[in-house]
Amino acid sequence: MEAYGRNVGQVRSMPNLAFLHGNLSVGYCAKDDVVGVAGLRCRRCGDPFEVSKLLYPVREKDYASDPGIARQWRELRRGFKSAFMITVFGYSAPKTDVAAVAAMKEAWGTPDDRSMEQTSFITIQDEDEVREAWRPFIHSHHYEVHANFYDSWLANHPRRTGEAYLSQYIDAKFIPDNPIPKDLDFPELWQWYDQFRAAEVAKGGS
């Protein structure tokens, strides 16, 4: 939430966030099913947001009883269902988190349903471990594992990740990388990302 706040007003649109185990900076209005910043008020009814509950790392997590947490999981499933590419940072899909993995699998579908999709992992885990843990989400060789974010497809083709992938692997139009510069502060990164803004505005994108 702090990173989100630092970037508000600096980009044309902001990403959707889902805090699957709660976040004390996030609030929820059960009356209007609206998520907001803890300490502020619901834009619809004006009532203060209730601070999100937290789900601790126990074997049996209850994702459904709290309406705020349940809404976060609906957002996750919606995102997985419509995604073409997903990037997983660090999360190992542990066997103890059965409900979480099941929710993602239900939304993603089977590997055969996702024969063209690409799954990326930013992790220090061994590739064989990653492939075994995420087998239900990987079709054949359509995945990549990197220990460093800056080596990933996402970092080398920012804001055009899906387009670059389709150009290279579907249309065989190989394109050069356009990597995110390293060691820049936020104002410098905002300026660098401005190169994408004109085309996105022209297309009505985000």
VODO-677340 format. One record per atom (N, C-alpha, C): residue number from 1; residue in one letter; chain; atom name; x, y, z. Coordinates in steps of 0.2 Angstrom, whole numbers. Each point is the difference from the previous one (the first is absolute). Layout:
BEGIN
NODE   i aa ch at     u     v     w
NODE NUM  A  A CA     X     Y     Z
...
//
This chain:
BEGIN
NODE   i aa ch at     u     v     w
NODE   1  M  A  N     4    -6     0
NODE   1  M  A CA    -4     6     0
NODE   1  M  A  C     4     6     0
NODE   2  E  A  N     6     0     3
NODE   2  E  A CA     4     6     0
NODE   2  E  A  C     3     1    -7
NODE   3  A  A  N     2    -5    -3
NODE   3  A  A CA     3     1    -7
NODE   3  A  A  C    -6     2    -5
NODE   4  Y  A  N    -6    -2     1
NODE   4  Y  A CA    -6     2    -3
NODE   4  Y  A  C    -1     8     1
NODE   5  G  A  N     0     2     6
NODE   5  G  A CA    -1     7     2
NODE   5  G  A  C     6     4    -3
NODE   6  R  A  N     6    -2    -1
NODE   6  R  A CA     5     4    -3
NODE   6  R  A  C    -1     1    -7
NODE   7  N  A  N    -4    -4    -3
NODE   7  N  A CA     0     0    -8
NODE   7  N  A  C    -7     3    -2
NODE   8  V  A  N    -5     1     5
NODE   8  V  A CA    -6     3    -2
NODE   8  V  A  C     1     7    -3
NODE   9  G  A  N    -4     1    -6
NODE   9  G  A CA     1     7    -3
NODE   9  G  A  C     6     0    -5
NODE  10  Q  A  N     4    -5     0
NODE  10  Q  A CA     6     0    -4
NODE  10  Q  A  C    -1    -4    -6
NODE  11  V  A  N    -4    -5     0
NODE  11  V  A CA    -2    -4    -6
NODE  11  V  A  C    -7     1    -2
NODE  12  R  A  N    -2    -2    -6
NODE  12  R  A CA    -6     1    -3
NODE  12  R  A  C    -5    -5     4
NODE  13  S  A  N     1    -6     2
NODE  13  S  A CA    -4    -4     4
NODE  13  S  A  C     4    -4     5
NODE  14  M  A  N    -3    -2     5
NODE  14  M  A CA     3    -4     5
NODE  14  M  A  C    -2    -8     0
NODE  15  P  A  N     5    -4     2
NODE  15  P  A CA    -2    -7     0
NODE  15  P  A  C    -5    -2     5
NODE  16  N  A  N    -4    -5    -1
NODE  16  N  A CA    -4    -3     5
NODE  16  N  A  C     4    -4     5
NODE  17  L  A  N    -2     1     6
NODE  17  L  A CA     4    -3     6
NODE  17  L  A  C    -5    -5     3
NODE  18  A  A  N     3    -6     2
NODE  18  A  A CA    -4    -4     4
NODE  18  A  A  C     4    -3     6
NODE  19  F  A  N    -2     1     6
NODE  19  F  A CA     4    -2     6
NODE  19  F  A  C    -3    -6     3
NODE  20  L  A  N     2    -6    -2
NODE  20  L  A CA    -3    -6     1
NODE  20  L  A  C     0    -2     7
NODE  21  H  A  N     5     3     4
NODE  21  H  A CA     0    -2     7
NODE  21  H  A  C    -1     6     5
NODE  22  G  A  N    -3     5    -3
NODE  22  G  A CA    -1     6     3
NODE  22  G  A  C     5     5     0
NODE  23  N  A  N    -1     6     2
NODE  23  N  A CA     5     6     0
NODE  23  N  A  C    -3     5     5
NODE  24  L  A  N     4     2     5
NODE  24  L  A CA    -2     5     4
NODE  24  L  A  C    -1     7    -3
NODE  25  S  A  N     3     1    -6
NODE  25  S  A CA    -1     6    -3
NODE  25  S  A  C    -6     1    -4
NODE  26  V  A  N    -4    -6    -1
NODE  26  V  A CA    -6    -1    -4
NODE  26  V  A  C    -6     0     4
NODE  27  G  A  N    -5     4    -2
NODE  27  G  A CA    -7     0     3
NODE  27  G  A  C    -5    -3    -4
NODE  28  Y  A  N    -6    -2     3
NODE  28  Y  A CA    -5    -3    -4
NODE  28  Y  A  C    -7     3     2
NODE  29  C  A  N    -4     1    -4
NODE  29  C  A CA    -7     2     2
NODE  29  C  A  C    -5    -6    -3
NODE  30  A  A  N    -2    -3     5
NODE  30  A  A CA    -5    -6    -1
NODE  30  A  A  C    -6     2    -3
NODE  31  K  A  N    -3     6     2
NODE  31  K  A CA    -6     2    -3
NODE  31  K  A  C     0     1    -7
NODE  32  D  A  N     5     3    -3
NODE  32  D  A CA     1     1    -7
NODE  32  D  A  C     5    -4    -4
NODE  33  D  A  N     3    -5     4
NODE  33  D  A CA     5    -4    -3
NODE  33  D  A  C     5     4    -4
NODE  34  V  A  N     3     4     4
NODE  34  V  A CA     5     5    -3
NODE  34  V  A  C     7    -1     4
NODE  35  V  A  N     5     0    -3
NODE  35  V  A CA     7     0     3
NODE  35  V  A  C     3     7     0
NODE  36  G  A  N     3     2     5
NODE  36  G  A CA     4     6     0
NODE  36  G  A  C     5     0     5
NODE  37  V  A  N     3     6     1
NODE  37  V  A CA     5     1     5
NODE  37  V  A  C    -2     1     7
NODE  38  A  A  N     3    -4     4
NODE  38  A  A CA    -2     0     7
NODE  38  A  A  C     0     7     3
NODE  39  G  A  N    -5     2     4
NODE  39  G  A CA     0     6     3
NODE  39  G  A  C    -4     6    -4
NODE  40  L  A  N    -1    -2    -6
NODE  40  L  A CA    -4     4    -5
NODE  40  L  A  C    -8    -2     1
NODE  41  R  A  N    -4     3    -4
NODE  41  R  A CA    -7    -2     0
NODE  41  R  A  C    -2    -2    -7
NODE  42  C  A  N    -5    -5     0
NODE  42  C  A CA    -3    -2    -6
NODE  42  C  A  C    -3     5    -5
NODE  43  R  A  N     2     0    -6
NODE  43  R  A CA    -2     6    -4
NODE  43  R  A  C    -8    -1    -2
NODE  44  R  A  N    -3    -5     2
NODE  44  R  A CA    -7    -1    -2
NODE  44  R  A  C    -4     2     6
NODE  45  C  A  N     1    -3     6
NODE  45  C  A CA    -4     1     6
NODE  45  C  A  C     3     5     5
NODE  46  G  A  N     6     1    -1
NODE  46  G  A CA     3     5     5
NODE  46  G  A  C     2    -3     7
NODE  47  D  A  N    -1    -7     1
NODE  47  D  A CA     2    -3     6
NODE  47  D  A  C     8    -1     0
NODE  48  P  A  N     3     0     6
NODE  48  P  A CA     7    -2     0
NODE  48  P  A  C     1    -7    -2
NODE  49  F  A  N     6    -1    -4
NODE  49  F  A CA     2    -7    -2
NODE  49  F  A  C     2    -4     6
NODE  50  E  A  N    -2    -6     1
NODE  50  E  A CA     2    -5     5
NODE  50  E  A  C     7    -2    -2
NODE  51  V  A  N     4     0     5
NODE  51  V  A CA     7    -3    -2
NODE  51  V  A  C     0    -7    -1
NODE  52  S  A  N     4    -2    -5
NODE  52  S  A CA     0    -7    -3
NODE  52  S  A  C     2    -5     6
NODE  53  K  A  N    -3    -5     0
NODE  53  K  A CA     3    -6     5
NODE  53  K  A  C     6    -3    -3
NODE  54  L  A  N     4    -3     4
NODE  54  L  A CA     6    -4    -3
NODE  54  L  A  C    -1    -7     1
NODE  55  L  A  N     2    -4    -5
NODE  55  L  A CA     0    -7     0
NODE  55  L  A  C     7    -2     1
NODE  56  Y  A  N     1    -4     6
NODE  56  Y  A CA     7    -2     2
NODE  56  Y  A  C     2    -6    -3
NODE  57  P  A  N     7    -2    -1
NODE  57  P  A CA     2    -6    -3
NODE  57  P  A  C    -1    -6     3
NODE  58  V  A  N    -7    -2     1
NODE  58  V  A CA    -2    -6     3
NODE  58  V  A  C    -2    -5    -6
NODE  59  R  A  N     0    -6     2
NODE  59  R  A CA    -2    -5    -5
NODE  59  R  A  C    -7     1    -3
NODE  60  E  A  N    -5     1     4
NODE  60  E  A CA    -7     1    -2
NODE  60  E  A  C    -2     7     0
NODE  61  K  A  N     1     3    -6
NODE  61  K  A CA    -2     7     0
NODE  61  K  A  C    -7     1    -2
NODE  62  D  A  N    -4     5     3
NODE  62  D  A CA    -7     1    -2
NODE  62  D  A  C     0     6    -5
NODE  63  Y  A  N    -1    -2    -6
NODE  63  Y  A CA     0     6    -5
NODE  63  Y  A  C    -7     2    -1
NODE  64  A  A  N    -5    -3     2
NODE  64  A  A CA    -7     2    -2
NODE  64  A  A  C    -4     3     6
NODE  65  S  A  N     1    -1     6
NODE  65  S  A CA    -4     3     5
NODE  65  S  A  C     0     8     1
NODE  66  D  A  N     6     3    -1
NODE  66  D  A CA     1     7     0
NODE  66  D  A  C    -2     3    -7
NODE  67  P  A  N    -5     4    -1
NODE  67  P  A CA    -2     3    -6
NODE  67  P  A  C     6     4    -4
NODE  68  G  A  N     4     3     4
NODE  68  G  A CA     5     4    -3
NODE  68  G  A  C     5    -4    -3
NODE  69  I  A  N     2    -6     3
NODE  69  I  A CA     5    -4    -2
NODE  69  I  A  C    -3    -4    -6
NODE  70  A  A  N    -6    -2     0
NODE  70  A  A CA    -3    -4    -5
NODE  70  A  A  C    -1     5    -6
NODE  71  R  A  N     0     6     0
NODE  71  R  A CA     0     4    -6
NODE  71  R  A  C     6     1    -3
NODE  72  Q  A  N     6    -1     4
NODE  72  Q  A CA     7     0    -3
NODE  72  Q  A  C     1    -6    -4
NODE  73  W  A  N    -3    -6     3
NODE  73  W  A CA     1    -6    -4
NODE  73  W  A  C    -4     0    -7
NODE  74  R  A  N    -6     4     0
NODE  74  R  A CA    -4     0    -6
NODE  74  R  A  C     4     4    -5
NODE  75  E  A  N     4     5     2
NODE  75  E  A CA     4     4    -4
NODE  75  E  A  C     5    -4    -3
NODE  76  L  A  N     3    -4     4
NODE  76  L  A CA     6    -5    -2
NODE  76  L  A  C    -3    -4    -6
NODE  77  R  A  N    -6    -4     2
NODE  77  R  A CA    -3    -4    -5
NODE  77  R  A  C    -1     3    -7
NODE  78  R  A  N    -3     6     1
NODE  78  R  A CA    -2     4    -6
NODE  78  R  A  C     7     2    -4
NODE  79  G  A  N     5     1     3
NODE  79  G  A CA     6     2    -3
NODE  79  G  A  C     3    -6    -4
NODE  80  F  A  N     0    -6     4
NODE  80  F  A CA     3    -6    -3
NODE  80  F  A  C    -4    -2    -6
NODE  81  K  A  N    -7     0     0
NODE  81  K  A CA    -4    -2    -5
NODE  81  K  A  C     1     4    -6
NODE  82  S  A  N     2     6     0
NODE  82  S  A CA     0     4    -6
NODE  82  S  A  C     8     1    -2
NODE  83  A  A  N     4    -2     4
NODE  83  A  A CA     7     1    -2
NODE  83  A  A  C     3    -4    -6
NODE  84  F  A  N     5     3    -3
NODE  84  F  A CA     3    -4    -5
NODE  84  F  A  C     7    -2     2
NODE  85  M  A  N     3     5     4
NODE  85  M  A CA     7    -2     3
NODE  85  M  A  C    -1     2     8
NODE  86  I  A  N     3    -5     4
NODE  86  I  A CA     1     2     7
NODE  86  I  A  C     7    -1     2
NODE  87  T  A  N     2     4     5
NODE  87  T  A CA     7     0     3
NODE  87  T  A  C    -1    -1     7
NODE  88  V  A  N     3    -5     3
NODE  88  V  A CA     0    -1     7
NODE  88  V  A  C     6     1     3
NODE  89  F  A  N     0     5     5
NODE  89  F  A CA     6     2     4
NODE  89  F  A  C     1    -4     6
NODE  90  G  A  N     4    -5     1
NODE  90  G  A CA     2    -3     6
NODE  90  G  A  C    -5    -5     3
NODE  91  Y  A  N    -6     0    -2
NODE  91  Y  A CA    -5    -4     3
NODE  91  Y  A  C     1    -7    -2
NODE  92  S  A  N     0    -5     4
NODE  92  S  A CA     2    -7    -2
NODE  92  S  A  C    -6    -5     0
NODE  93  A  A  N    -6     3     0
NODE  93  A  A CA    -6    -4     0
NODE  93  A  A  C     0    -6     5
NODE  94  P  A  N     1     1     6
NODE  94  P  A CA     1    -5     5
NODE  94  P  A  C    -6    -5     0
NODE  95  K  A  N     1    -6     1
NODE  95  K  A CA    -5    -5     1
NODE  95  K  A  C    -5     1     5
NODE  96  T  A  N     3     4     6
NODE  96  T  A CA    -4     1     5
NODE  96  T  A  C    -5     6    -1
NODE  97  D  A  N     1     4    -5
NODE  97  D  A CA    -5     5    -2
NODE  97  D  A  C    -5    -3    -5
NODE  98  V  A  N    -4    -5     1
NODE  98  V  A CA    -4    -4    -4
NODE  98  V  A  C    -5     5    -4
NODE  99  A  A  N    -3     4     5
NODE  99  A  A CA    -6     4    -3
NODE  99  A  A  C     3     5    -5
NODE 100  A  A  N     5     3     2
NODE 100  A  A CA     3     5    -5
NODE 100  A  A  C     2    -3    -7
NODE 101  V  A  N     3    -5     0
NODE 101  V  A CA     2    -3    -6
NODE 101  V  A  C    -6    -3    -4
NODE 102  A  A  N    -5    -2     4
NODE 102  A  A CA    -6    -3    -4
NODE 102  A  A  C    -4     6    -3
NODE 103  A  A  N     0     6     3
NODE 103  A  A CA    -3     6    -2
NODE 103  A  A  C     3     2    -7
NODE 104  M  A  N     7     0     0
NODE 104  M  A CA     3     2    -6
NODE 104  M  A  C     0    -5    -5
NODE 105  K  A  N     0    -6     1
NODE 105  K  A CA    -1    -5    -5
NODE 105  K  A  C    -7     0    -3
NODE 106  E  A  N    -5     1     4
NODE 106  E  A CA    -7     1    -3
NODE 106  E  A  C     0     5    -5
NODE 107  A  A  N     3     6     2
NODE 107  A  A CA    -1     6    -4
NODE 107  A  A  C     4    -1    -6
NODE 108  W  A  N     6    -3     0
NODE 108  W  A CA     5     0    -5
NODE 108  W  A  C    -2    -6    -5
NODE 109  G  A  N    -3    -5     2
NODE 109  G  A CA    -2    -6    -4
NODE 109  G  A  C     6    -5     0
NODE 110  T  A  N    -1    -4    -5
NODE 110  T  A CA     6    -6    -1
NODE 110  T  A  C     5     3    -4
NODE 111  P  A  N     6    -3     0
NODE 111  P  A CA     5     1    -5
NODE 111  P  A  C    -2     0    -7
NODE 112  D  A  N    -4    -5    -2
NODE 112  D  A CA    -3     0    -7
NODE 112  D  A  C    -4     6    -2
NODE 113  D  A  N    -4     3     5
NODE 113  D  A CA    -4     6    -1
NODE 113  D  A  C     5     6    -1
NODE 114  R  A  N     6    -1     2
NODE 114  R  A CA     5     6     0
NODE 114  R  A  C     6    -2    -5
NODE 115  S  A  N    -1    -3    -5
NODE 115  S  A CA     5    -2    -5
NODE 115  S  A  C     5     5    -2
NODE 116  M  A  N    -2     6     0
NODE 116  M  A CA     4     6    -3
NODE 116  M  A  C     2     5     5
NODE 117  E  A  N    -3    -1     6
NODE 117  E  A CA     2     5     6
NODE 117  E  A  C     7    -1     2
NODE 118  Q  A  N     3     5     3
NODE 118  Q  A CA     7    -1     3
NODE 118  Q  A  C     0     2     7
NODE 119  T  A  N     3    -4     4
NODE 119  T  A CA     0     1     7
NODE 119  T  A  C     8     1     2
NODE 120  S  A  N     1     5     4
NODE 120  S  A CA     7     2     2
NODE 120  S  A  C     0     0     7
NODE 121  F  A  N     6    -2     3
NODE 121  F  A CA     2     0     7
NODE 121  F  A  C     6     3     2
NODE 122  I  A  N    -1     5     4
NODE 122  I  A CA     6     4     3
NODE 122  I  A  C     2    -3     7
NODE 123  T  A  N     5    -5     0
NODE 123  T  A CA     1    -3     6
NODE 123  T  A  C     7    -3     1
NODE 124  I  A  N     2    -2     6
NODE 124  I  A CA     7    -3     0
NODE 124  I  A  C    -1    -7     1
NODE 125  Q  A  N    -6    -3    -1
NODE 125  Q  A CA    -1    -7     0
NODE 125  Q  A  C     3    -3    -6
NODE 126  D  A  N     2    -7     1
NODE 126  D  A CA     2    -4    -6
NODE 126  D  A  C    -5     0    -5
NODE 127  E  A  N     1     0    -6
NODE 127  E  A CA    -5    -1    -6
NODE 127  E  A  C    -4    -6     1
NODE 128  D  A  N     3    -6     2
NODE 128  D  A CA    -4    -6     0
NODE 128  D  A  C    -5     1     6
NODE 129  E  A  N     2     3     5
NODE 129  E  A CA    -5     1     6
NODE 129  E  A  C    -6     5    -2
NODE 130  V  A  N     2     5    -4
NODE 130  V  A CA    -5     4    -2
NODE 130  V  A  C    -5    -3    -5
NODE 131  R  A  N     3    -4    -5
NODE 131  R  A CA    -5    -3    -5
NODE 131  R  A  C    -4    -6     4
NODE 132  E  A  N     2    -3     5
NODE 132  E  A CA    -4    -5     3
NODE 132  E  A  C    -5     3     4
NODE 133  A  A  N     1     6     4
NODE 133  A  A CA    -5     3     4
NODE 133  A  A  C    -5     4    -5
NODE 134  W  A  N     2     2    -6
NODE 134  W  A CA    -5     4    -4
NODE 134  W  A  C    -2    -4    -6
NODE 135  R  A  N     1    -7     0
NODE 135  R  A CA    -2    -4    -5
NODE 135  R  A  C    -7     1    -3
NODE 136  P  A  N    -5     1     4
NODE 136  P  A CA    -7     1    -3
NODE 136  P  A  C    -1     7    -3
NODE 137  F  A  N     5     4     0
NODE 137  F  A CA     0     7    -3
NODE 137  F  A  C     4     0    -6
NODE 138  I  A  N     4    -5    -2
NODE 138  I  A CA     5     1    -5
NODE 138  I  A  C    -2    -5    -6
NODE 139  H  A  N     0     3    -6
NODE 139  H  A CA    -1    -5    -6
NODE 139  H  A  C     7    -1    -3
NODE 140  S  A  N     2    -6     0
NODE 140  S  A CA     6    -2    -4
NODE 140  S  A  C     6     5     2
NODE 141  H  A  N     3     3    -4
NODE 141  H  A CA     6     4     1
NODE 141  H  A  C    -2     7     1
NODE 142  H  A  N    -6     2     0
NODE 142  H  A CA    -2     7     1
NODE 142  H  A  C     1     3     7
NODE 143  Y  A  N     6     0     2
NODE 143  Y  A CA     1     4     6
NODE 143  Y  A  C     8     2     0
NODE 144  E  A  N     1     4     5
NODE 144  E  A CA     7     2     1
NODE 144  E  A  C     1     1     7
NODE 145  V  A  N     7    -1     3
NODE 145  V  A CA     1     1     7
NODE 145  V  A  C     7     4     0
NODE 146  H  A  N    -1     6     4
NODE 146  H  A CA     6     4     1
NODE 146  H  A  C     1     2     7
NODE 147  A  A  N     6     0     2
NODE 147  A  A CA     2     2     7
NODE 147  A  A  C     0     8     1
NODE 148  N  A  N     0     3    -6
NODE 148  N  A CA     1     8     0
NODE 148  N  A  C    -6     2    -4
NODE 149  F  A  N    -4     5     3
NODE 149  F  A CA    -5     3    -4
NODE 149  F  A  C     2     3    -7
NODE 150  Y  A  N     6     3     0
NODE 150  Y  A CA     2     4    -6
NODE 150  Y  A  C     2    -5    -5
NODE 151  D  A  N     0    -7     1
NODE 151  D  A CA     1    -4    -6
NODE 151  D  A  C    -7    -3    -3
NODE 152  S  A  N    -5     2     3
NODE 152  S  A CA    -6    -3    -2
NODE 152  S  A  C    -3     4    -6
NODE 153  W  A  N    -5    -3    -3
NODE 153  W  A CA    -3     2    -6
NODE 153  W  A  C    -4     7     2
NODE 154  L  A  N    -3     0     6
NODE 154  L  A CA    -4     5     2
NODE 154  L  A  C     5     7     1
NODE 155  A  A  N     6    -1     2
NODE 155  A  A CA     4     5     1
NODE 155  A  A  C     4     3    -7
NODE 156  N  A  N     0    -5    -4
NODE 156  N  A CA     3     2    -7
NODE 156  N  A  C    -4     2    -5
NODE 157  H  A  N    -7     0     2
NODE 157  H  A CA    -5     2    -5
NODE 157  H  A  C    -6     3     4
NODE 158  P  A  N     2     5     4
NODE 158  P  A CA    -5     3     5
NODE 158  P  A  C    -6     4    -4
NODE 159  R  A  N    -6    -1     2
NODE 159  R  A CA    -6     4    -3
NODE 159  R  A  C    -1    -3    -7
NODE 160  R  A  N     4    -5    -3
NODE 160  R  A CA    -2    -3    -6
NODE 160  R  A  C     2    -7     0
NODE 161  T  A  N    -1    -3     6
NODE 161  T  A CA     3    -7     2
NODE 161  T  A  C    -4    -5    -5
NODE 162  G  A  N    -7     0     0
NODE 162  G  A CA    -4    -4    -4
NODE 162  G  A  C     1     1    -7
NODE 163  E  A  N     1     6    -2
NODE 163  E  A CA     1     1    -8
NODE 163  E  A  C     6    -2    -2
NODE 164  A  A  N     6     1     4
NODE 164  A  A CA     6    -2    -2
NODE 164  A  A  C     0    -8     0
NODE 165  Y  A  N    -3    -3     4
NODE 165  Y  A CA     0    -8     0
NODE 165  Y  A  C    -3    -2    -6
NODE 166  L  A  N    -6     2    -2
NODE 166  L  A CA    -4    -2    -5
NODE 166  L  A  C     4     2    -7
NODE 167  S  A  N     3     6     0
NODE 167  S  A CA     4     1    -6
NODE 167  S  A  C     6    -5    -1
NODE 168  Q  A  N     3    -2     5
NODE 168  Q  A CA     6    -4     0
NODE 168  Q  A  C    -2    -7    -1
NODE 169  Y  A  N    -5    -3     3
NODE 169  Y  A CA    -1    -7     0
NODE 169  Y  A  C    -6    -2    -4
NODE 170  I  A  N    -4     5    -2
NODE 170  I  A CA    -6    -2    -4
NODE 170  I  A  C     2     2    -7
NODE 171  D  A  N     2     7    -1
NODE 171  D  A CA     1     3    -6
NODE 171  D  A  C     7    -1    -3
NODE 172  A  A  N     4    -2     4
NODE 172  A  A CA     7    -1    -2
NODE 172  A  A  C     4     7    -2
NODE 173  K  A  N    -3     5     4
NODE 173  K  A CA     3     7    -2
NODE 173  K  A  C     5     1     7
NODE 174  F  A  N     6    -2    -1
NODE 174  F  A CA     4     1     6
NODE 174  F  A  C     2     8     1
NODE 175  I  A  N    -1     2     6
NODE 175  I  A CA     1     7     2
NODE 175  I  A  C     5     1     5
NODE 176  P  A  N     4     5     0
NODE 176  P  A CA     5     1     6
NODE 176  P  A  C    -4     1     6
NODE 177  D  A  N     4    -1     6
NODE 177  D  A CA    -2     1     6
NODE 177  D  A  C     0     8     2
NODE 178  N  A  N    -5     2     4
NODE 178  N  A CA     0     7     2
NODE 178  N  A  C     0     0     8
NODE 179  P  A  N     5    -2     3
NODE 179  P  A CA     0    -2     7
NODE 179  P  A  C    -1     7     5
NODE 180  I  A  N    -3    -2     5
NODE 180  I  A CA    -1     6     5
NODE 180  I  A  C     7     1     3
NODE 181  P  A  N     2     7     0
NODE 181  P  A CA     6     2     2
NODE 181  P  A  C     1    -2     8
NODE 182  K  A  N     6    -1     2
NODE 182  K  A CA     1    -2     7
NODE 182  K  A  C     2     6     4
NODE 183  D  A  N    -1     0     6
NODE 183  D  A CA     3     5     5
NODE 183  D  A  C    -3     7    -2
NODE 184  L  A  N    -6     1    -2
NODE 184  L  A CA    -3     7    -1
NODE 184  L  A  C    -5     1     6
NODE 185  D  A  N     0     6     2
NODE 185  D  A CA    -5     2     5
NODE 185  D  A  C    -7     1    -4
NODE 186  F  A  N    -5     1     4
NODE 186  F  A CA    -7     0    -2
NODE 186  F  A  C    -1     5    -6
NODE 187  P  A  N     2     7     1
NODE 187  P  A CA    -1     5    -5
NODE 187  P  A  C     4    -2    -6
NODE 188  E  A  N     5    -3     0
NODE 188  E  A CA     4    -2    -6
NODE 188  E  A  C    -4    -6    -4
NODE 189  L  A  N    -3    -5     4
NODE 189  L  A CA    -3    -5    -3
NODE 189  L  A  C    -7     2    -3
NODE 190  W  A  N    -3     5     4
NODE 190  W  A CA    -6     3    -3
NODE 190  W  A  C     1     3    -7
NODE 191  Q  A  N     6     4    -1
NODE 191  Q  A CA     2     3    -6
NODE 191  Q  A  C     1    -6    -5
NODE 192  W  A  N     4    -5     2
NODE 192  W  A CA     1    -5    -5
NODE 192  W  A  C    -6    -4    -3
NODE 193  Y  A  N    -5    -1     5
NODE 193  Y  A CA    -6    -3    -2
NODE 193  Y  A  C    -4     5    -5
NODE 194  D  A  N     1     6     0
NODE 194  D  A CA    -4     4    -4
NODE 194  D  A  C     0    -1    -7
NODE 195  Q  A  N     6    -4    -2
NODE 195  Q  A CA     0    -2    -7
NODE 195  Q  A  C    -6    -4    -3
NODE 196  F  A  N    -3    -4     5
NODE 196  F  A CA    -6    -4    -2
NODE 196  F  A  C    -6     4     0
NODE 197  R  A  N    -1     6     3
NODE 197  R  A CA    -6     3     2
NODE 197  R  A  C    -4     2    -7
NODE 198  A  A  N     4     3    -4
NODE 198  A  A CA    -4     3    -6
NODE 198  A  A  C    -3    -6    -4
NODE 199  A  A  N     3    -6    -1
NODE 199  A  A CA    -3    -5    -4
NODE 199  A  A  C    -6    -3     4
NODE 200  E  A  N     0     0     7
NODE 200  E  A CA    -5    -3     4
NODE 200  E  A  C    -6     5     0
NODE 201  V  A  N     1     6     0
NODE 201  V  A CA    -5     5     0
NODE 201  V  A  C    -4     0    -6
NODE 202  A  A  N     4    -1    -6
NODE 202  A  A CA    -3     0    -7
NODE 202  A  A  C    -4    -6    -1
NODE 203  K  A  N     2    -6     4
NODE 203  K  A CA    -4    -6    -1
NODE 203  K  A  C    -6     0     5
NODE 204  G  A  N     0     5     5
NODE 204  G  A CA    -5    -1     5
NODE 204  G  A  C     2    -5     5
NODE 205  G  A  N     6    -2     1
NODE 205  G  A CA     2    -5     5
NODE 205  G  A  C     2     3     6
NODE 206  S  A  N     3    -4     5
NODE 206  S  A CA     1     2     6
NODE 206  S  A  C     8     0     1
//
